[in-house]
């Protein structure tokens, strides 16, 4: 059992009212972490600490911020064993997924370190004589980051690294599902030399999360919000932020299509679809949930994808498996109901479909149609739906027939045609002849429609976490009309 205090002003502290909550292993039911359950009083304390630390941290030169972030990357990789242990215990993931989290998060810290010298501005010609006109970007103040459980180290680091690089201070609201894992983000940065109060980490019990988030968003010292999670909760966060006139960066749900054109390399399309659909049990916002396949190659594609899926072992995460546990028994029940609904309405389950406890096999459903819940609902599990289409225009229409628009991919040997299809898919990211699950530290990351707005990653993050200011300097006497 890992004990998880709050991290406020550089110190490990209990919740103000002493409240705690427990997270249990989704496979065994064993208690794995006992965390402080923050209240609105703790929200105010953390916001005050971040505000107090802002003046000194924002005044630091880029070299100081860069060195802390680079050191944090090294410490995180050195503590990869703890990342694995905590992620597997709290979320039921496999060891390779946890190790990938540590590696990509370290890359994100390094990329954020590189951003510290790119927070710039420009000189703009002025029509007014004797006037110097220029812009600059400055840190906004306190940033609230809210991170989910499914890629907790990647997304926990993403919520804080770029804001810190830009000179802001941060409050990280951890997921109720993985408080011990998210706590590592704060520990790593503190050990790297981040001054007290620059990063504060608050955990909360499930029932206490809504009032805690509302108090944090509403607090007058919090100037920006970034949230990664479900579209339903993201809308709620956006509404609270809008009520207080605060910008919010949202990365929400997805229903990513893999469009397989009639000239696609089927082996590559199948490999990419299987990876994108079944990595981390399909619990990734970019997961391939729909394979939109031209009818001329659909039979061959389905046969190969089903064979691939049946060969992927699923089971207890510590075993020799590719698919580990779903995050909760409730998730397993919901996925079972989605598959049952599709089959009862005419879909063919050509691979998988079985759920035992929180373990679900890699599942492929052929002949999915709009009347089925799986056609529209984000499953967030190891289920991929095959939708057969006739020609490019229908493929594009079906790919766009969703409220979501995060990631997507297109497979075709005619690259000019594949690229033209990619340009017409309504998604923030599209990968030609590659998987939908694709993230790199330096690339702009975000979606359209119900998948959110704004961009994490690379230089795009600078715009999200700084204020663009305009400055003019009169270099000589000015003339006025009166």
C-alpha positions as CSV (number, residue, x, y, z in Angstrom):
1,X,0.0,0.0,0.0
2,X,1.5,3.3,-1.1
3,X,0.7,6.3,1.1
4,X,0.0,9.4,-1.0
5,X,0.0,12.8,0.7
6,X,-0.7,16.1,-1.0
7,X,2.2,18.1,-2.4
8,X,1.8,21.8,-1.5
9,X,4.6,24.4,-1.3
10,X,7.1,21.6,-1.7
11,X,5.9,19.7,1.4
12,X,4.1,16.4,1.9
13,X,0.9,17.3,3.8
14,X,-2.4,15.5,4.6
15,X,-5.7,16.8,3.5
16,X,-6.9,19.8,5.6
17,X,-9.7,17.7,7.1
18,X,-7.6,14.5,7.3
19,X,-9.8,12.7,4.7
20,X,-8.3,9.8,2.7
21,X,-9.5,7.4,0.0
22,X,-8.2,4.0,-1.3
23,X,-7.5,2.8,-4.8
24,X,-7.8,-0.9,-5.4
25,X,-6.1,-3.1,-8.1
26,X,-8.7,-3.6,-10.8
27,X,-7.7,-7.3,-11.3
28,X,-7.3,-8.5,-7.7
29,X,-9.3,-6.0,-5.7
30,X,-6.4,-5.5,-3.4
31,X,-5.8,-2.1,-1.9
32,X,-2.7,-0.5,-3.6
33,X,-2.7,3.2,-2.7
34,X,-4.1,5.3,0.2
35,X,-4.3,8.9,-0.8
36,X,-5.1,12.2,0.8
37,X,-8.6,13.4,-0.3
38,X,-8.2,17.1,-0.9
39,X,-11.0,19.5,-0.1
40,X,-11.8,23.0,-1.3
41,X,-9.7,24.3,1.6
42,X,-6.7,22.5,0.2
43,X,-7.5,24.0,-3.3
44,X,-7.2,27.5,-1.8
45,X,-3.9,26.6,0.0
46,X,-2.4,25.1,-3.2
47,X,-3.5,28.1,-5.3
48,X,-2.0,30.5,-2.7
49,X,1.3,28.6,-2.7
50,X,1.5,28.6,-6.6
51,X,0.6,32.3,-6.7
52,X,3.3,33.1,-4.1
53,X,5.9,31.1,-6.1
54,X,5.1,32.7,-9.4
55,X,7.0,35.9,-9.1
56,X,10.3,34.3,-8.5
57,X,9.9,31.4,-10.9
58,X,8.7,33.6,-13.8
59,X,11.7,35.8,-13.2
60,X,14.2,33.0,-13.6
61,X,16.1,32.9,-16.8
62,X,15.5,30.1,-19.4
63,X,18.6,28.3,-18.3
64,X,17.4,27.7,-14.8
65,X,14.0,26.3,-16.0
66,X,15.8,24.2,-18.7
67,X,18.1,22.6,-16.2
68,X,15.3,21.6,-13.9
69,X,13.3,20.0,-16.7
70,X,16.4,18.2,-18.1
71,X,17.3,16.9,-14.7
72,X,13.6,15.7,-14.2
73,X,13.8,13.7,-17.4
74,X,16.9,11.8,-16.1
75,X,15.3,11.2,-12.7
76,X,12.1,9.9,-14.2
77,X,14.0,7.4,-16.3
78,X,16.0,6.3,-13.3
79,X,12.7,5.7,-11.4
80,X,11.1,3.7,-14.3
81,X,10.7,0.7,-12.0
82,X,8.5,2.7,-9.7
83,X,6.5,3.9,-12.7
84,X,5.9,0.3,-13.7
85,X,4.9,-0.8,-10.2
86,X,2.5,2.0,-9.6
87,X,0.9,2.0,-13.0
88,X,0.4,-1.8,-13.1
89,X,-1.1,-1.8,-9.6
90,X,-3.4,1.2,-10.0
91,X,-4.5,0.9,-13.7
92,X,-4.0,-2.8,-14.6
93,X,-1.7,-2.0,-17.5
94,X,1.1,-4.1,-18.8
95,X,4.8,-3.4,-18.2
96,X,5.6,-2.3,-21.7
97,X,2.9,0.4,-21.6
98,X,4.3,1.7,-18.3
99,X,7.8,1.8,-19.6
100,X,6.6,3.6,-22.7
101,X,5.0,6.2,-20.5
102,X,8.3,6.8,-18.7
103,X,10.2,7.2,-22.0
104,X,7.8,9.5,-23.8
105,X,7.3,11.6,-20.6
106,X,11.0,12.0,-20.4
107,X,11.1,13.1,-24.0
108,X,8.3,15.6,-23.2
109,X,10.4,17.1,-20.3
110,X,13.3,17.5,-22.7
111,X,11.2,19.1,-25.3
112,X,9.8,21.5,-22.7
113,X,13.4,22.3,-21.7
114,X,14.0,23.3,-25.4
115,X,11.0,25.6,-25.4
116,X,12.4,27.8,-22.6
117,X,14.4,29.8,-25.2
118,X,11.6,29.9,-27.7
119,X,9.2,32.0,-25.8
120,X,9.7,35.1,-27.9
121,X,8.0,38.0,-29.7
122,X,8.5,40.1,-32.8
123,X,9.0,43.7,-33.9
124,X,6.2,45.0,-36.0
125,X,6.5,48.1,-38.3
126,X,4.5,51.0,-36.9
127,X,2.7,53.6,-39.0
128,X,3.2,56.1,-36.2
129,X,6.4,58.1,-36.5
130,X,9.0,57.8,-33.8
131,X,7.4,54.6,-32.4
132,X,8.8,51.2,-31.8
133,X,6.1,48.5,-31.8
134,X,6.8,45.0,-30.7
135,X,5.1,42.0,-29.1
136,X,6.3,39.6,-26.4
137,X,5.0,36.5,-24.7
138,X,4.9,36.3,-20.9
139,X,3.8,33.6,-18.5
140,X,0.2,33.9,-17.4
141,X,0.5,32.9,-13.7
142,X,-1.0,29.8,-12.1
143,X,-2.0,27.0,-14.5
144,X,-4.3,24.2,-13.4
145,X,-3.6,20.8,-15.1
146,X,-6.1,18.0,-14.8
147,X,-4.8,14.6,-16.0
148,X,-6.4,11.2,-16.6
149,X,-5.4,7.7,-15.7
150,X,-5.0,5.9,-19.0
151,X,-1.4,7.2,-19.8
152,X,-0.8,8.8,-16.4
153,X,2.9,9.6,-16.6
154,X,2.7,10.9,-20.2
155,X,-0.4,13.0,-19.6
156,X,0.6,14.1,-16.1
157,X,3.9,15.4,-17.4
158,X,2.2,16.9,-20.4
159,X,-0.1,18.9,-18.1
160,X,2.7,20.6,-16.3
161,X,5.9,20.6,-18.4
162,X,5.2,23.2,-21.0
163,X,3.5,25.6,-18.5
164,X,6.6,25.3,-16.3
165,X,8.9,25.9,-19.3
166,X,7.0,29.1,-20.1
167,X,7.5,30.4,-16.5
168,X,4.2,29.6,-15.0
169,X,3.5,27.8,-11.7
170,X,1.2,24.8,-11.7
171,X,-1.4,22.8,-9.8
172,X,-1.8,19.2,-11.0
173,X,-5.1,17.6,-10.1
174,X,-4.4,13.9,-10.2
175,X,-6.8,11.2,-11.3
176,X,-8.8,9.4,-8.5
177,X,-7.8,6.2,-10.3
178,X,-4.0,6.6,-10.0
179,X,-3.1,9.0,-7.3
180,X,0.2,7.3,-6.5
181,X,1.3,7.3,-10.1
182,X,0.5,11.0,-10.7
183,X,2.2,11.7,-7.4
184,X,5.5,10.6,-9.0
185,X,5.3,13.5,-11.4
186,X,5.5,16.0,-8.5
187,X,8.2,14.0,-6.7
188,X,10.4,13.8,-9.8
189,X,10.2,17.6,-10.4
190,X,10.8,18.4,-6.8
191,X,13.8,16.2,-6.7
192,X,15.1,17.9,-9.9
193,X,15.3,21.2,-8.0
194,X,11.9,22.8,-8.7
195,X,11.4,25.5,-6.0
196,X,8.6,25.0,-3.4
197,X,5.2,26.0,-4.6
198,X,6.0,26.0,-8.3
199,X,4.3,22.6,-8.8
200,X,1.6,21.4,-6.4
201,X,-0.2,18.0,-6.6
202,X,-3.7,17.5,-5.3
203,X,-5.5,14.1,-5.1
204,X,-9.2,13.7,-4.5
205,X,-11.7,10.9,-3.8
206,X,-14.1,10.3,-6.7
207,X,-17.0,12.1,-4.9
208,X,-14.8,15.0,-4.0
209,X,-13.5,15.6,-7.5
210,X,-16.3,17.9,-8.9
211,X,-16.2,20.4,-6.0
212,X,-12.4,20.4,-5.9
213,X,-12.2,21.1,-9.7
214,X,-14.8,23.8,-9.5
215,X,-13.0,25.5,-6.6
216,X,-9.6,25.3,-8.5
217,X,-11.0,26.6,-11.8
218,X,-12.8,29.4,-10.0
219,X,-9.9,30.5,-7.8
220,X,-8.8,34.0,-8.8
221,X,-5.1,33.2,-9.0
222,X,-5.7,30.4,-11.5
223,X,-5.4,31.9,-15.0
224,X,-5.3,28.9,-17.4
225,X,-6.8,25.4,-17.3
226,X,-5.8,22.3,-19.3
227,X,-7.8,19.2,-19.1
228,X,-7.4,15.7,-20.7
229,X,-10.2,13.2,-20.3
230,X,-13.7,12.4,-21.4
231,X,-15.8,14.7,-23.5
232,X,-18.5,14.7,-20.8
233,X,-16.3,15.9,-18.0
234,X,-14.4,18.2,-20.4
235,X,-17.6,20.1,-21.3
236,X,-18.3,20.6,-17.5
237,X,-14.8,22.0,-17.0
238,X,-15.2,24.3,-20.0
239,X,-18.5,25.6,-18.6
240,X,-16.9,26.4,-15.3
241,X,-14.0,28.1,-16.9
242,X,-16.2,30.1,-19.2
243,X,-18.2,31.3,-16.3
244,X,-15.0,32.8,-14.9
245,X,-13.7,34.0,-18.4
246,X,-10.7,31.7,-18.3
247,X,-9.1,30.0,-21.3
248,X,-9.1,26.2,-21.3
249,X,-7.2,23.7,-23.3
250,X,-9.2,20.5,-23.8
251,X,-8.1,17.1,-25.2
252,X,-11.1,14.9,-25.0
253,X,-12.5,11.6,-26.3
254,X,-12.1,10.0,-29.7
255,X,-13.5,7.5,-32.2
256,X,-10.6,7.3,-34.5
257,X,-11.1,5.8,-38.0
258,X,-8.6,3.8,-40.0
259,X,-9.6,4.3,-43.6
260,X,-8.5,1.4,-45.8
261,X,-8.6,2.3,-49.5
262,X,-8.9,-0.2,-52.3
263,X,-5.1,0.0,-53.0
264,X,-4.0,-0.3,-49.4
265,X,-1.1,-2.5,-48.3
266,X,-3.3,-4.8,-46.3
267,X,-0.6,-6.3,-44.1
268,X,0.5,-2.8,-43.0
269,X,-3.1,-1.7,-42.6
270,X,-3.9,-4.7,-40.4
271,X,-0.7,-4.3,-38.3
272,X,-1.5,-0.6,-37.7
273,X,-5.1,-1.2,-36.9
274,X,-4.3,-4.0,-34.4
275,X,-1.7,-1.9,-32.7
276,X,-3.9,1.2,-32.6
277,X,-7.0,-0.8,-31.4
278,X,-5.4,-3.0,-28.8
279,X,-2.5,-1.1,-27.3
280,X,-3.3,-0.5,-23.6
281,X,-6.5,-2.5,-24.1
282,X,-7.8,0.2,-26.4
283,X,-7.8,2.7,-23.5
284,X,-6.1,5.5,-25.4
285,X,-7.8,8.6,-26.7
286,X,-6.3,7.9,-30.2
287,X,-7.3,4.2,-30.3
288,X,-8.6,2.9,-33.6
289,X,-12.2,2.2,-32.9
290,X,-13.4,2.0,-36.6
291,X,-11.9,0.4,-39.6
292,X,-13.6,2.0,-42.6
293,X,-12.7,-0.5,-45.4
294,X,-13.4,-0.4,-49.1
295,X,-15.7,-3.4,-49.9
296,X,-13.3,-4.6,-52.6
297,X,-10.7,-5.5,-50.0
298,X,-12.9,-5.9,-46.9
299,X,-13.0,-9.8,-46.9
300,X,-9.3,-10.1,-47.0
301,X,-8.8,-7.3,-44.4
302,X,-11.3,-8.8,-42.0
303,X,-9.8,-12.3,-42.2
304,X,-6.3,-11.0,-41.6
305,X,-7.3,-8.6,-38.7
306,X,-9.3,-11.4,-37.0
307,X,-6.4,-13.8,-37.3
308,X,-4.1,-11.2,-35.8
309,X,-6.5,-10.4,-32.9
310,X,-7.0,-14.1,-32.0
311,X,-3.2,-14.4,-31.7
312,X,-2.9,-11.7,-29.1
313,X,-2.9,-13.1,-25.5
314,X,-5.0,-11.4,-22.9
315,X,-4.8,-11.9,-19.1
316,X,-3.3,-10.9,-15.8
317,X,-0.9,-8.0,-16.6
318,X,2.1,-9.6,-15.0
319,X,1.8,-12.6,-17.3
320,X,3.0,-13.2,-20.8
321,X,0.2,-11.1,-22.4
322,X,-0.3,-8.3,-24.8
323,X,-3.6,-7.1,-23.4
324,X,-3.8,-6.6,-19.6
325,X,-6.7,-5.4,-17.5
326,X,-9.4,-2.9,-18.1
327,X,-9.4,-0.1,-15.6
328,X,-12.5,-1.3,-13.7
329,X,-15.2,-3.9,-13.5
330,X,-17.7,-1.2,-14.6
331,X,-15.7,-0.7,-17.8
332,X,-15.8,-4.4,-18.5
333,X,-19.6,-4.5,-18.0
334,X,-20.1,-1.5,-20.3
335,X,-17.9,-3.0,-23.1
336,X,-19.7,-6.4,-22.8
337,X,-23.0,-4.5,-23.3
338,X,-21.8,-2.7,-26.4
339,X,-20.6,-5.9,-28.0
340,X,-23.9,-7.6,-27.2
341,X,-25.9,-4.8,-28.6
342,X,-24.0,-4.9,-31.9
343,X,-24.2,-8.6,-32.3
344,X,-28.0,-8.6,-31.6
345,X,-28.4,-6.0,-34.3
346,X,-26.5,-8.0,-36.9
347,X,-22.8,-7.5,-36.5
348,X,-20.5,-10.5,-36.7
349,X,-18.0,-11.1,-33.9
350,X,-15.1,-12.6,-35.9
351,X,-12.5,-12.4,-33.0
352,X,-12.7,-12.1,-29.2
353,X,-15.8,-10.8,-27.6
354,X,-15.4,-12.5,-24.2
355,X,-15.0,-10.6,-21.0
356,X,-13.8,-12.4,-17.8
357,X,-13.6,-10.1,-14.8
358,X,-11.7,-7.1,-16.0
359,X,-9.9,-9.0,-18.8
360,X,-11.2,-8.6,-22.3
361,X,-10.0,-10.3,-25.5
362,X,-8.9,-8.4,-28.5
363,X,-12.3,-8.1,-30.3
364,X,-13.2,-7.5,-34.0
365,X,-16.8,-6.9,-35.1
366,X,-17.6,-6.9,-38.8
367,X,-20.7,-5.3,-40.4
368,X,-21.2,-2.6,-37.9
369,X,-23.9,-0.1,-38.9
370,X,-25.2,3.3,-37.5
371,X,-28.1,1.6,-35.6
372,X,-25.5,0.0,-33.3
373,X,-24.2,1.8,-30.2
374,X,-20.6,0.9,-31.1
375,X,-20.9,2.8,-34.3
376,X,-21.2,6.1,-32.4
377,X,-20.1,5.6,-28.8
378,X,-16.5,5.7,-27.7
379,X,-15.8,2.2,-26.4
380,X,-12.5,2.9,-24.7
381,X,-11.7,-0.8,-24.8
382,X,-10.1,-3.5,-27.1
383,X,-12.9,-3.4,-29.7
384,X,-12.5,-2.4,-33.3
385,X,-15.6,-2.1,-35.6
386,X,-15.3,-2.9,-39.4
387,X,-17.6,-0.7,-41.5
388,X,-17.6,-1.6,-45.2
389,X,-17.9,1.2,-47.7
390,X,-18.0,1.6,-51.5
391,X,-15.4,4.1,-52.8
392,X,-13.6,7.1,-51.5
393,X,-16.5,9.4,-51.1
394,X,-18.4,7.0,-48.8
395,X,-15.3,6.3,-46.9
396,X,-14.8,10.0,-46.1
397,X,-18.4,10.4,-45.2
398,X,-18.4,7.4,-42.8
399,X,-15.0,8.5,-41.3
400,X,-16.5,11.9,-40.5
401,X,-19.8,10.5,-39.2
402,X,-19.0,11.0,-35.6
403,X,-19.0,13.8,-33.0
404,X,-15.3,13.2,-32.4
405,X,-12.3,14.4,-34.3
406,X,-9.0,13.6,-32.6
407,X,-6.9,11.1,-34.5
408,X,-7.3,9.2,-37.8
409,X,-5.3,7.3,-40.5
410,X,-5.6,6.5,-44.2
411,X,-4.0,3.6,-46.0
412,X,-3.4,3.6,-49.7
413,X,-0.4,3.1,-52.1
414,X,-1.4,6.1,-54.2
415,X,0.0,8.7,-51.8
416,X,-1.5,11.7,-53.6
417,X,-5.0,10.2,-53.3
418,X,-4.4,9.1,-49.7
419,X,-3.2,12.5,-48.8
420,X,-6.2,14.1,-50.4
421,X,-8.4,11.8,-48.2
422,X,-6.4,12.7,-45.1
423,X,-7.0,16.4,-45.8
424,X,-10.8,15.8,-45.9
425,X,-11.0,13.9,-42.6
426,X,-12.3,16.0,-39.8
427,X,-9.7,15.3,-37.2
428,X,-6.9,17.2,-35.5
429,X,-4.4,14.5,-36.6
430,X,-4.3,12.2,-39.6
431,X,-1.5,9.7,-40.3
432,X,-1.1,8.4,-43.9
433,X,0.0,4.7,-43.9
434,X,0.5,4.8,-40.1
435,X,-1.3,4.0,-36.9
436,X,-3.8,6.3,-35.2
437,X,-1.9,6.0,-32.0
438,X,1.0,8.3,-32.7
439,X,2.4,10.9,-30.3
440,X,5.7,12.7,-30.2
441,X,6.9,15.3,-27.8
442,X,7.5,17.9,-30.4
443,X,4.3,17.5,-32.4
444,X,1.1,19.6,-31.9
445,X,-1.5,17.4,-30.3
446,X,-5.2,18.0,-30.1
447,X,-8.6,17.5,-31.8
448,X,-11.6,19.0,-33.4
449,X,-15.4,18.8,-32.7
450,X,-16.2,17.0,-29.4
451,X,-12.5,16.0,-29.1
452,X,-11.6,19.4,-27.8
453,X,-9.7,22.5,-28.8
454,X,-6.2,23.9,-28.5
455,X,-2.9,22.0,-28.9
456,X,-0.4,20.5,-26.5
457,X,3.1,19.7,-27.7
458,X,6.0,21.6,-29.2
459,X,5.9,25.3,-30.0
460,X,2.1,25.2,-30.2
461,X,2.0,24.9,-26.4
462,X,3.7,28.3,-26.0
463,X,0.6,30.0,-27.4
464,X,-1.6,28.1,-24.9
465,X,0.4,29.0,-21.7
466,X,1.6,32.6,-22.4
467,X,-0.1,35.9,-22.8
468,X,0.7,37.8,-26.1
469,X,1.4,41.4,-25.1
470,X,1.9,44.5,-27.3
471,X,4.4,47.1,-26.3
472,X,5.0,50.5,-28.0
473,X,7.9,52.9,-27.2
474,X,7.8,56.5,-28.3
475,X,11.4,57.2,-29.4
476,X,10.7,60.9,-30.1
477,X,8.0,63.6,-29.6
478,X,4.6,62.6,-30.9
479,X,2.0,64.9,-32.6
480,X,-1.6,64.9,-31.3
481,X,-4.7,66.4,-33.0
482,X,-5.6,68.5,-29.9
